[in-house]
Amino acid sequence: MKKDMRLILLIVFTISLIACKKHDDTYIDNNFQDLSDTLIQASQFLVNFSEVFYDLDIDRDSVVDLTIKTHTNYSSFALRENYIQILLKNGYEINYSKYIETTWNWNPDLVDTIFHNDTIMIPKIHHINDTIKIDSDFSNNSLMLTYSLDPGVMGRSYNSYINRNMWISDDYKYIVLRKIGVNEKRLAWIKVKVTGYQSIILNSCNYFKETNEILIEQ
């Protein structure tokens, strides 16, 4: 009976160790960075033109991996343009998706409307519990999270509005990145909340070495 009890206790102890190790591997990561809900926002109220840049070193090697650019250009009579752009650096690529955007304008003779269907690449939207593989679609282009263009009073009769607002919401979403070098491969994510066409909140980021896929867990 004592021998059976010792065996049961040993099994329970072993299972507990495995569970604790799994928890540690999953939730405690030295590569995690808390970005403290940093707000990056180009002002559209105080000036007609504004750009704000924020550099991020994801893998903490003292080299900038990407720059987040927020832009606004405002005029009462001419165009109004706002966007958030991810400027990639240090060999990083961004996971993307594509969609068809339809715009229109009058032809030069102002007698007909011309429609345009363009394929647009944007950073792919990810959520908690998404799994991303390293062989997914990635690009080294500096893509825009948002974009809006109002042709203004002088141009609205001749050109369409452009509103790329898929990232804008009250929820946190994830930008996914990859870096493949001669002797390394990395996957990374950035947790963000896009609150406007020229306004973004950075919550946290994380990167993972020598892996073919990641699960977003936090």
WOVEN-V244246 format. One line per field, one symbol per residue. ss: DSSP state (H for helix, E for strand, C for the rest). Layout:
# WOVEN-V244246
ss->???
This chain:
# WOVEN-V244246
ss->CHHHHHHHHHHHHHHHHHHHHHHHHHHCCCCCEEEEEEEEECCCCCCCEEEEEEEECCCCCCCCCEEEEEEEECCCCCCEEEEEEEEECCCEEEEEEEEEEEEEEECCCCCCEEEEEEEEEEECCECCCCEEECCCCEECCCCEEEEEEECCCCCCCCECCEEECCCECCCCEEEEEEEECCCCEEEEEEEEEEEECCEEEEEEEEEEECCCEEECCC
